[in-house]
Amino acid sequence: DLLEAMSLTTRLVLCVDEAESADPSTMELLEALLARPPTPMLVVVTSRGPLPELASPSQALELSGLSGDDAAALVRAVAPRIDDEVVDRTVAGSDGVPYFLEEQARAAQEEPEGAAGAPLQLSVFLAARLDELGPAIKRLLGEIAIAGETVQLDVLTKITEVPGDELDGFVDELCRQRVLLRAAGPRGDVVRFRH
């Protein structure tokens, strides 16, 4: 009833991410919301696997990875100097996932002799990138991950006890490394993970 009442006075979007791992009470809430008469509320449910059984949505959009041609174009845009064989191998091992393609292409361009091997798992790239950042920045990333999807910088300063100037430097480096995105929010700058 609260969500329905809120939707009458303001725009309301309810988003449930990774619904395949939602607990039973969340699924009951979704089922109840979707079974009600239409209200001015957008309910967005995302899932990396099959969606749980829910009432028929008014619209469903299934996203898949990039096509082979689009994936190859992305790899070539990120790493124009790698050869076609490496592009083909990168695309074949990516399932069309853009983030993975970008990381694989960057790695191939930075270490051309390493590109001859089979494509690596995404976790290998993430672990390598985090190891390069150093312990202070890795600790900061852990705190951002715990704090939530989008975190205000002033809140981050308080919970991490990292001085503002030093935190700004860390955030700038993480943005340069394409780990975080920084944006202006209504109450100050916010950061979130890129992927």
Phi, psi and chi 1 to 4 in degrees:
 res  aa     phi    psi   chi1   chi2   chi3   chi4
   1 ASP       -  -36.2  -68.9  -24.1      -      -
   2 LEU   -60.9  -48.9  173.3   64.5      -      -
   3 LEU   -62.8  -39.6  -66.7  174.8      -      -
   4 GLU   -64.3  -42.8 -171.9  173.4  -28.1      -
   5 ALA   -64.3  -41.6      -      -      -      -
   6 MET   -63.3  -37.5  -71.1  172.6   59.8      -
   7 SER   -68.8  -16.3   72.6      -      -      -
   8 LEU   -79.9  -22.1  -62.8  174.5      -      -
   9 THR  -112.0  -11.2   59.1      -      -      -
  10 THR  -153.1  163.2 -172.2      -      -      -
  11 ARG   -71.4  134.9  -65.3  177.9 -174.0  171.7
  12 LEU  -132.9  130.2 -174.0   61.0      -      -
  13 VAL  -124.8  126.1  176.3      -      -      -
  14 LEU  -110.7  121.0  174.2   65.0      -      -
  15 CYS  -119.8  126.3 -178.3      -      -      -
  16 VAL  -115.4  111.7  177.3      -      -      -
  17 ASP   -94.0  145.7 -168.8   22.6      -      -
  18 GLU    54.2   54.3  -62.8 -176.1   11.7      -
  19 ALA   -60.7  -23.3      -      -      -      -
  20 GLU   -62.7  -19.7   74.8  -81.7    5.2      -
  21 SER  -112.1   15.9   60.7      -      -      -
  22 ALA   -68.9  147.8      -      -      -      -
  23 ASP   -77.9  165.2   61.7   23.9      -      -
  24 PRO   -58.4  -36.4  -26.5   34.7      -      -
  25 SER   -67.9  -35.3   61.4      -      -      -
  26 THR   -65.9  -42.2  -58.6      -      -      -
  27 MET   -65.0  -37.8  -64.9  -47.9  -60.5      -
  28 GLU   -62.9  -42.4  -73.4  176.5   26.5      -
  29 LEU   -61.1  -46.1  172.2   63.9      -      -
  30 LEU   -60.9  -45.3  -80.3  173.4      -      -
  31 GLU   -60.3  -42.8  -71.7  169.6    6.3      -
  32 ALA   -65.6  -41.9      -      -      -      -
  33 LEU   -64.4  -42.0  -75.0  171.6      -      -
  34 LEU   -75.9  -21.2  -65.1  173.3      -      -
  35 ALA   -84.4  -16.0      -      -      -      -
  36 ARG   -72.6  162.7  -70.5 -179.1  170.6 -149.4
  37 PRO   -60.2  154.1  -19.3   27.9      -      -
  38 PRO   -55.8  135.6  -20.1   28.8      -      -
  39 THR  -126.4  159.9   57.1      -      -      -
  40 PRO   -74.5   68.2   22.4  -27.2      -      -
  41 MET  -140.4  136.2  175.2 -175.1  -11.2      -
  42 LEU   -99.0  124.1  174.5   62.3      -      -
  43 VAL  -109.5  119.3  178.5      -      -      -
  44 VAL  -113.7  126.0  177.6      -      -      -
  45 VAL  -122.9  123.8  179.9      -      -      -
  46 THR  -114.8  153.3   67.2      -      -      -
  47 SER  -156.5  143.2  175.3      -      -      -
  48 ARG   -88.9  -12.7  -66.7 -176.1 -171.8  -91.1
  49 GLY  -128.2 -164.7      -      -      -      -
  50 PRO   -59.5  138.3  -18.4   27.3      -      -
  51 LEU   -72.8  145.3  -82.5  172.0      -      -
  52 PRO   -62.3  160.3  -15.6   25.4      -      -
  53 GLU   -64.7  119.6  -68.1  -62.7  -41.3      -
  54 LEU  -133.8  166.6  -67.0  170.5      -      -
  55 ALA   -56.7  152.3      -      -      -      -
  56 SER   -58.0  122.7  -64.5      -      -      -
  57 PRO   -73.6  155.1   26.4  -31.8      -      -
  58 SER   -72.4  -27.7   57.6      -      -      -
  59 GLN  -145.6  140.9  -71.0 -171.4  -11.7      -
  60 ALA  -131.1  134.1      -      -      -      -
  61 LEU  -125.3  114.2  176.7   62.4      -      -
  62 GLU   -99.8  120.9 -173.6  172.3  -29.9      -
  63 LEU   -99.1  139.3  -58.5  176.9      -      -
  64 SER  -123.7  177.8   59.6      -      -      -
  65 GLY   -68.1  171.3      -      -      -      -
  66 LEU   -64.9  150.5  -63.5  175.1      -      -
  67 SER   -66.0  165.4   69.4      -      -      -
  68 GLY   -57.9  -43.5      -      -      -      -
  69 ASP   -65.5  -43.6  -70.3  -18.1      -      -
  70 ASP   -66.9  -38.4  -70.3  -20.0      -      -
  71 ALA   -63.3  -43.1      -      -      -      -
  72 ALA   -64.4  -39.6      -      -      -      -
  73 ALA   -63.8  -39.3      -      -      -      -
  74 LEU   -64.6  -45.1  175.7   60.1      -      -
  75 VAL   -60.1  -44.5  169.9      -      -      -
  76 ARG   -66.9  -33.3  -73.6 -174.4 -179.9   96.2
  77 ALA   -68.8  -37.3      -      -      -      -
  78 VAL   -78.3  -37.9  171.1      -      -      -
  79 ALA  -135.6   77.1      -      -      -      -
  80 PRO   -66.4  -16.0   18.9  -26.1      -      -
  81 ARG   -92.0   -4.2  -63.8 -174.3  -49.6  -91.5
  82 ILE   -82.5  152.1   62.8  175.4      -      -
  83 ASP   -81.8  166.2   64.4   36.8      -      -
  84 ASP   -61.0  -35.0  -71.2  -18.2      -      -
  85 GLU   -62.4  -42.1 -179.4 -175.8  -26.9      -
  86 VAL   -68.4  -39.5  174.5      -      -      -
  87 VAL   -59.2  -48.6  170.8      -      -      -
  88 ASP   -60.7  -43.3  -67.7  -16.8      -      -
  89 ARG   -67.1  -38.0 -161.6  170.5   38.8 -106.9
  90 THR   -64.3  -46.2  -59.5      -      -      -
  91 VAL   -63.6  -43.2  168.5      -      -      -
  92 ALA   -61.5  -31.9      -      -      -      -
  93 GLY   -97.9   12.4      -      -      -      -
  94 SER  -106.4  -14.7   71.5      -      -      -
  95 ASP    56.3   20.2  -71.0  -29.6      -      -
  96 GLY    74.0   15.3      -      -      -      -
  97 VAL   -79.7  114.2  177.1      -      -      -
  98 PRO   -56.4  -44.8  -26.0   34.4      -      -
  99 TYR   -60.8  -44.4 -177.7   73.7      -      -
 100 PHE   -63.1  -43.0 -175.5   75.4      -      -
 101 LEU   -59.5  -45.3  -73.1  160.7      -      -
 102 GLU   -61.1  -46.1  -70.5  175.5   -1.0      -
 103 GLU   -65.5  -43.5  -67.4  -57.3  -47.9      -
 104 GLN   -63.2  -41.7 -171.9   86.3  -13.4      -
 105 ALA   -65.4  -43.7      -      -      -      -
 106 ARG   -60.4  -44.2  -90.7 -168.3 -161.3   83.9
 107 ALA   -63.0  -40.6      -      -      -      -
 108 ALA   -65.9  -36.7      -      -      -      -
 109 GLN   -73.7  -37.9 -174.0  156.9  -69.2      -
 110 GLU   -74.1  -34.4  -69.3  169.9    4.3      -
 111 GLU  -129.6   75.0  -60.0  -73.0  -24.6      -
 112 PRO   -56.4  -35.8  -18.8   27.5      -      -
 113 GLU   -70.0  -26.3   57.1  -80.9   -9.6      -
 114 GLY   -78.1  -15.4      -      -      -      -
 115 ALA   -71.9  -12.7      -      -      -      -
 116 ALA   -72.7  -21.3      -      -      -      -
 117 GLY   -76.7  175.1      -      -      -      -
 118 ALA   -68.0  152.0      -      -      -      -
 119 PRO   -57.8  142.4  -22.5   32.0      -      -
 120 LEU   -92.9  164.9  -60.9  172.8      -      -
 121 GLN   -72.5  152.1  -66.4 -179.5  -10.2      -
 122 LEU   -57.7  -37.2 -178.5   57.0      -      -
 123 SER   -60.1  -30.9   60.3      -      -      -
 124 VAL   -65.0  -43.3  173.4      -      -      -
 125 PHE   -64.0  -45.1  -72.9  110.9      -      -
 126 LEU   -63.2  -44.3  -66.0  174.8      -      -
 127 ALA   -62.4  -42.9      -      -      -      -
 128 ALA   -64.1  -43.3      -      -      -      -
 129 ARG   -63.6  -42.2  178.1  174.3  -76.0  178.2
 130 LEU   -66.4  -38.3  -66.8  177.1      -      -
 131 ASP   -62.4  -32.6  -74.8  -17.0      -      -
 132 GLU   -70.3  -19.6  -67.6  171.8   -0.1      -
 133 LEU   -79.9  -24.2  -61.9  173.7      -      -
 134 GLY    94.8  162.0      -      -      -      -
 135 PRO   -65.3  -37.9   16.8  -24.9      -      -
 136 ALA   -65.8  -42.9      -      -      -      -
 137 ILE   -72.9  -36.3  -65.3 -179.4      -      -
 138 LYS   -61.9  -40.5  -78.3  176.2   67.0  172.9
 139 ARG   -62.8  -42.5 -169.1  170.7   30.3  -99.4
 140 LEU   -60.3  -43.5  173.8   64.6      -      -
 141 LEU   -60.7  -39.7  -79.0  174.4      -      -
 142 GLY   -61.1  -40.4      -      -      -      -
 143 GLU   -69.9  -36.3  -68.9  168.0  -16.4      -
 144 ILE   -65.1  -42.3  -67.3  170.5      -      -
 145 ALA   -61.3  -37.1      -      -      -      -
 146 ILE   -75.1  -34.7  -68.7  168.7      -      -
 147 ALA   -68.6  -27.4      -      -      -      -
 148 GLY   135.7  178.3      -      -      -      -
 149 GLU   -64.3  -45.3 -172.1  173.7  -37.1      -
 150 THR  -125.1  130.5  -58.8      -      -      -
 151 VAL  -127.7  130.7 -175.1      -      -      -
 152 GLN   -71.6  139.9  -70.7  179.3 -134.9      -
 153 LEU   -62.9  -37.9  -80.4 -177.8      -      -
 154 ASP   -65.4  -34.9   63.3  -24.8      -      -
 155 VAL   -68.4  -41.7  170.8      -      -      -
 156 LEU   -61.1  -38.8 -161.6   54.1      -      -
 157 THR   -60.7  -40.6  -58.8      -      -      -
 158 LYS   -71.0  -43.6  -69.5  175.5 -174.7  168.4
 159 ILE   -77.8  -25.5   62.9  173.3      -      -
 160 THR   -93.8  -19.1   62.5      -      -      -
 161 GLU    59.3   26.4  -61.7  179.1   -6.8      -
 162 VAL   -91.7  127.2  174.8      -      -      -
 163 PRO   -54.8  147.2  -21.4   30.4      -      -
 164 GLY   -51.7  -47.2      -      -      -      -
 165 ASP   -64.4  -41.2  -69.4  -17.7      -      -
 166 GLU   -67.3  -41.3 -172.3  175.9   -6.8      -
 167 LEU   -61.8  -42.8 -178.1   65.0      -      -
 168 ASP   -57.7  -42.4  -86.0  -17.2      -      -
 169 GLY   -63.0  -43.6      -      -      -      -
 170 PHE   -62.0  -46.0  -71.8  166.4      -      -
 171 VAL   -63.8  -42.7  168.0      -      -      -
 172 ASP   -59.3  -42.7  -72.4  -14.5      -      -
 173 GLU   -64.5  -41.7  177.6   61.0   23.4      -
 174 LEU   -66.3  -32.1  -70.9  166.0      -      -
 175 CYS   -70.7  -42.3  -70.0      -      -      -
 176 ARG   -61.4  -36.6  -90.3 -168.1  -60.0  -78.6
 177 GLN   -79.7   -0.9  -66.3  -70.4  -30.7      -
 178 ARG    63.8   34.8  -59.5  174.8   51.4   85.5
 179 VAL   -95.6  -40.9  174.9      -      -      -
 180 LEU  -117.6  160.0  -67.2 -179.5      -      -
 181 LEU  -118.5  139.6  -65.7  173.0      -      -
 182 ARG  -116.2  135.7 -178.0  178.1 -170.7  159.6
 183 ALA  -144.1  157.9      -      -      -      -
 184 ALA   -80.6  129.3      -      -      -      -
 185 GLY  -111.9  171.8      -      -      -      -
 186 PRO   -62.3  -24.1   16.1  -23.0      -      -
 187 ARG  -119.5   31.3  -69.2  177.1  -93.5  159.9
 188 GLY   115.6  175.4      -      -      -      -
 189 ASP   -64.7  146.5  -78.3    4.7      -      -
 190 VAL  -129.3  157.4  -65.2      -      -      -
 191 VAL  -127.8  152.9  -65.4      -      -      -
 192 ARG  -152.4  159.7   68.4  177.6  179.3   83.2
 193 PHE   -68.5  144.3  -74.8   98.7      -      -
 194 ARG   -68.2  -39.8 -178.8  173.5  173.6  -88.6
 195 HIS   -92.8      -   59.0  -76.7      -      -
